[in-house]
Amino acid sequence: MGYSAEVVRRARARLAQEKEDRESENRQHLALAYEKVPRIREIDHELRVTMAKTAQAAFLSGSDGRDALLALREQNKGLQQERERLARENFEEGFLDDAPICAVCGGSGYVGTAMCQCLTELCRQEQKREVSILSGSRDSFSHFELSYYPDRPDPKYGVSPRTVMEKNLRDCRNYAATFSAKSENLLFSGNTGLGKTFLSGCIARTVADRGFSVAYETASRFFNKMERARFERDEQCRLETEGALAADLLILDDLGTEMTGQFTSVALYSLINDRLLAGKPTIISTNLTTEEIARRYTPQIASRLRGSYKRVPFVGEDIRILKNGGTAL
């Protein structure tokens, strides 16, 4: 599970700030303790002295060295016990606990070269926040309203749109809950206003919450970034598009709404082909049929989508229209 450089940067900045806040709080608590109970300041001074003496005694040989070390350790133990008693009697529990923000890595974010769990969790939070912002919603699967889909059979499908969408909802929930590098590629297809963006956003947030890196992009925004990176040498756009292409899951929403041209067709083919070769799952949503995709882009792209993506049909009536004055069915 790899996160983009930008997600890691934001997570490390948050960890550094939390570490600084914790250390500042510890200093403030210690200053208050010294003011209220001067004996604690004296004890801390004596502890520093005994530590220095212990280091010196370690170089002494024979019984003199051993006796000195034992005496210093007993003195140190007694001072620590007195300090703990004074803290317990005068302050709330943990007031003088100067433990670092993370007991494993000390707040650095890494154990050797491996990312510590504390930084991993912040990356997960940043990834989820980014997905929520890009998808424009924080809704979840539980908010998907099946009542907006007709319950009467559609001759075209042999079942009702609601039955089709109930299956889609179950499949999307399961996809997000069991997502892995071996998950299928999905092609969400159907008319506008049928919930493609909603369910793809729900998948994105659930998968991100499970710790995978997720890139959520609209087709128009993504291809615009790619074009700027290619022709304007925009470094930020280059980093963002490379991060999206390398994500564990890439969701490309609203394919067909972007300006088309030779660059877009080449970029789309490369995106699909490169992620297939890398074994990285992708979800594409579109209002276009595969025949329309073949005409708008290339037959090769349509062939790739037919052969390597599981089609998820979205059917029914435009929910936006129903919500803006229509009646839920």
C-alpha positions in Angstrom: 0.0 0.0 0.0 1.8 3.1 -1.2 0.7 6.7 -0.6 1.4 9.6 -2.8 4.3 12.0 -1.9 1.8 14.7 -1.2 -0.2 12.6 1.2 3.0 11.5 3.0 4.2 15.1 3.2 0.9 16.3 4.8 0.9 13.4 7.2 4.6 14.1 8.3 3.7 17.7 8.8 0.8 16.8 11.1 3.0 14.4 13.0 5.7 17.0 13.4 3.1 19.5 14.7 1.7 17.0 17.1 5.1 16.2 18.4 5.9 19.8 18.9 2.6 20.4 20.7 3.2 17.4 23.0 6.7 18.6 23.9 5.4 22.2 24.5 2.6 20.8 26.7 5.2 18.7 28.7 7.4 21.8 29.2 4.4 23.9 30.4 3.3 21.1 32.9 6.8 20.8 34.2 7.1 24.6 34.8 3.7 24.6 36.7 4.9 21.7 38.8 8.1 23.4 39.7 6.2 26.5 40.7 3.6 24.6 42.8 5.9 22.0 44.3 9.5 23.3 44.4 10.7 20.0 45.7 10.1 18.4 42.3 12.6 20.8 40.8 15.1 19.8 43.5 14.5 16.1 42.8 15.0 16.6 39.0 18.3 18.3 39.7 19.4 15.5 42.1 18.4 12.9 39.5 20.7 14.6 36.9 23.5 14.6 39.4 23.1 10.9 40.3 23.0 10.0 36.6 26.4 11.8 36.1 27.8 10.1 39.1 26.5 6.7 37.9 28.4 7.2 34.6 31.5 8.0 36.5 31.1 5.0 38.8 30.8 2.7 35.8 34.5 3.3 35.1 35.6 2.3 38.6 36.9 -1.2 39.0 36.5 -3.8 41.7 34.2 -3.6 44.7 34.4 0.2 45.0 32.8 0.6 41.6 30.1 -2.0 42.4 29.2 -0.5 45.8 29.1 3.0 44.3 26.7 1.9 41.5 24.4 0.0 43.9 24.2 3.1 46.2 23.5 5.5 43.3 20.8 3.2 42.0 19.1 3.0 45.3 19.3 6.8 45.6 17.9 7.2 42.1 15.1 4.8 42.9 14.2 6.7 46.1 14.1 10.0 44.3 11.9 8.7 41.5 9.5 7.2 44.0 9.3 10.5 45.9 8.7 12.4 42.6 5.9 10.0 41.6 4.3 10.5 45.1 4.4 14.3 44.9 3.0 14.2 41.4 0.2 11.9 42.5 -0.7 14.0 45.5 -0.6 17.4 43.7 -1.7 16.8 40.1 -4.1 14.8 38.0 -2.9 11.4 36.6 -0.5 11.8 33.7 0.2 15.5 34.3 4.0 14.9 34.5 4.1 12.0 32.0 6.6 13.2 29.5 6.2 10.3 27.2 6.8 11.1 23.4 3.9 11.3 21.0 4.6 7.7 19.9 6.2 5.2 22.2 7.5 3.2 19.2 9.3 5.7 17.0 9.4 8.7 19.5 7.5 10.8 17.0 9.9 10.5 14.0 7.4 8.5 12.0 9.8 5.7 11.1 11.3 2.6 12.7 14.5 2.2 10.8 13.4 2.6 7.2 9.9 1.3 7.8 7.0 3.8 8.3 5.7 3.6 11.9 2.0 2.8 12.5 1.5 6.4 13.9 2.5 7.9 10.5 0.7 5.2 8.6 -2.5 6.2 10.4 -2.1 9.9 9.6 -1.5 8.9 5.9 -4.7 7.0 6.0 -6.6 10.0 7.4 -5.1 12.3 4.9 -5.9 10.0 2.0 -9.5 9.7 3.2 -9.8 13.5 3.6 -8.4 14.0 0.1 -10.8 11.5 -1.5 -13.8 13.2 0.3 -12.7 16.6 -1.0 -12.2 15.4 -4.6 -15.4 13.4 -4.7 -17.3 16.3 -3.3 -19.2 14.3 -0.7 -18.8 12.4 2.6 -21.9 10.2 2.0 -21.7 6.5 2.6 -23.3 3.4 1.2 -26.0 3.6 3.9 -27.2 6.9 2.4 -27.8 5.4 -1.1 -31.6 5.7 -1.6 -33.0 2.8 -3.5 -36.5 4.3 -3.3 -35.6 6.6 -6.2 -35.3 3.7 -8.6 -38.6 2.3 -10.1 -39.8 -1.0 -8.7 -41.7 -2.0 -11.8 -40.0 -4.4 -14.3 -38.2 -2.9 -17.2 -38.7 -5.0 -20.4 -35.2 -4.1 -21.5 -33.7 -5.9 -18.5 -36.4 -8.3 -17.5 -36.3 -6.9 -13.9 -36.9 -3.6 -12.2 -34.3 -0.9 -12.1 -34.5 -1.2 -8.3 -33.5 -4.8 -8.5 -30.5 -4.0 -10.7 -29.4 -1.2 -8.3 -29.9 -3.3 -5.2 -27.4 -5.7 -6.8 -25.0 -2.9 -7.7 -25.1 -1.6 -4.1 -24.3 -5.0 -2.7 -21.5 -5.6 -5.2 -20.0 -2.1 -4.6 -20.1 -2.6 -0.8 -18.4 -6.0 -1.2 -15.8 -4.6 -3.6 -14.8 -1.9 -1.1 -14.8 -4.2 1.9 -12.7 -6.8 0.2 -10.5 -4.6 -2.1 -7.0 -5.8 -2.8 -4.5 -5.7 -5.6 -6.4 -8.6 -7.2 -9.7 -6.8 -7.4 -11.5 -6.4 -10.7 -11.6 -3.3 -12.9 -15.1 -1.8 -13.0 -16.9 0.2 -15.7 -19.8 2.1 -14.3 -22.1 2.9 -17.3 -25.5 4.5 -17.6 -27.2 7.8 -18.1 -26.5 10.9 -15.9 -28.0 11.2 -12.5 -28.2 7.5 -11.6 -25.6 7.3 -8.8 -22.4 6.4 -10.5 -20.4 9.2 -8.9 -22.1 8.5 -5.5 -21.2 4.8 -5.4 -17.7 5.4 -6.8 -17.1 8.0 -4.0 -18.4 5.5 -1.4 -15.9 2.9 -2.7 -13.1 5.4 -2.7 -13.7 6.5 0.9 -14.1 2.9 2.2 -11.0 1.7 0.4 -9.0 4.7 1.6 -10.2 4.1 5.2 -8.8 0.6 5.0 -5.3 2.0 4.3 -5.0 1.7 0.5 -3.9 4.7 -1.6 -6.8 5.9 -3.7 -6.8 8.5 -6.4 -10.2 10.0 -7.3 -10.3 12.2 -10.4 -12.8 13.5 -12.9 -11.8 12.8 -16.4 -11.8 16.5 -17.4 -9.6 17.5 -14.4 -7.2 14.5 -14.8 -6.6 14.9 -18.5 -6.2 18.7 -18.0 -3.4 17.9 -15.5 -1.8 15.5 -17.8 -1.8 18.0 -20.6 -0.3 20.7 -18.4 2.4 18.4 -17.1 3.2 17.4 -20.7 3.2 20.7 -22.6 3.6 23.3 -19.9 6.1 21.4 -17.7 3.8 22.0 -14.7 5.7 20.1 -11.9 2.7 20.0 -9.5 0.5 18.5 -12.2 3.2 16.0 -13.0 3.5 14.9 -9.4 -0.3 14.6 -9.0 -0.8 12.6 -12.2 2.1 10.3 -11.4 0.7 9.8 -7.9 -2.8 9.0 -9.3 -1.4 6.5 -11.8 0.6 4.7 -9.1 -2.3 4.6 -6.6 -3.6 1.2 -5.4 -7.0 2.2 -6.8 -7.7 4.9 -9.4 -11.2 6.1 -10.0 -11.8 8.1 -13.2 -15.2 9.7 -13.0 -17.3 11.1 -15.8 -15.3 9.8 -18.8 -16.7 11.6 -21.9 -17.2 15.0 -20.3 -13.7 16.2 -21.1 -12.5 17.9 -24.2 -11.5 15.2 -26.7 -8.6 15.1 -29.1 -5.6 13.0 -30.0 -3.8 13.7 -26.7 -6.8 12.6 -24.6 -7.2 9.4 -26.6 -3.5 8.5 -26.2 -3.5 9.4 -22.6 -6.6 7.3 -21.9 -5.2 4.3 -23.7 -1.9 4.6 -21.7 -3.8 5.0 -18.4 -5.8 1.8 -19.1 -3.0 -0.2 -20.5 -0.3 0.8 -18.0 -2.5 0.0 -15.0 -3.6 -3.3 -16.5 0.1 -4.3 -17.0 0.9 -3.2 -13.4 -2.1 -5.2 -12.1 -3.6 -2.1 -10.4 -7.4 -2.0 -10.2 -9.3 0.9 -11.9 -12.9 2.1 -11.8 -14.2 4.2 -14.7 -17.6 5.8 -14.8 -19.2 7.1 -18.0 -22.5 8.0 -19.6 -21.2 6.5 -22.9 -21.8 3.1 -24.2 -18.8 1.0 -25.4 -19.9 1.8 -29.0 -19.8 5.5 -28.3 -16.4 5.1 -26.6 -15.1 3.4 -29.7 -16.3 6.3 -31.8 -15.2 9.1 -29.4 -11.8 7.7 -28.6 -10.5 4.5 -30.4 -11.8 1.0 -31.0 -8.7 -0.2 -29.1 -9.8 1.6 -26.0 -13.4 0.2 -26.3 -11.9 -3.3 -26.8 -9.7 -3.0 -23.6 -12.7 -1.9 -21.6 -14.9 -4.7 -22.9 -12.2 -7.4 -22.3 -10.7 -6.2 -19.0 -13.4 -4.4 -17.1 -16.6 -5.7 -15.5 -19.5 -3.6 -16.7 -21.8 -2.3 -13.9 -25.0 -1.0 -15.5 -26.8 1.9 -13.8 -30.5 2.2 -14.8 -33.6 4.2 -13.8 -34.6 7.8 -13.9 -32.4 10.9 -13.2 -32.4 11.2 -9.5 -31.4 14.8 -9.6 -34.6 15.6 -11.4 -36.7 13.6 -8.9 -35.1 15.3 -6.0 -35.7 18.7 -7.5 -39.4 18.3 -7.8 -40.1 14.8 -8.9 -41.6 12.1 -6.8 -39.7 9.2 -5.4 -40.9 5.9 -6.7 
